[in-house]
């Protein structure tokens, strides 16, 4: 894949389910453009980290953001670099940008060029459903995703579908799976189940991507 639009958030915590709703509506519109993937990662931090390790040219994170003096429902779009994100320790379930960076670095990778599309929320509660002002921001967030994708796609190099390149992508998928297995064996016991599940999902995604790009 080239552009990954990753929704992160817990739909069981009210407005924290903003990103899952954005991704759900984007996918409901139909298939994304070629070389673009919309995916709701929920709270599966390791799964997202493995997908980044396999190879993502640009990452767009959709997320719920703290209020920080803003207004609930306010949309924020920004580009972030490694110096803008403070990595935190490995956590199989944490999904803040810092947690994602920490997971990727622990597994030996680097974050790609990254953008954040977020909405300001006034806290979260244990319930399903968005508050009115946050829900009203969903269409604007979808439009921001489309605008970013349209801007980024022309910047990307063309996909090489030669036999050698396809073989290299297939080998990368195999290497990603082996790396996932190694990471699983080194993970704390409490994280192994989540790590194994993420590794299996990532390996399947990587293989499917290699095959589709070669067709």
Protein Blocks (a to p, Z undefined) as FASTA:
>chain_A
ZZdcddeddfklojlmmmmmmmmmmmmnopcdehiacddekjamklmmmmmmnopfbdcd
dddddfklpaehiacdddddfklpccddddfkbccfklmmmmmmmnopacdddddddddd
ebjaddedddfklmmmmmmmmmmmmmmmmmmmmmpccddfbfklmmmmmmmmmmmmmmmm
mmmmmpcfklmmmmmmmmmmmmmmmmmmmmmmmZZ
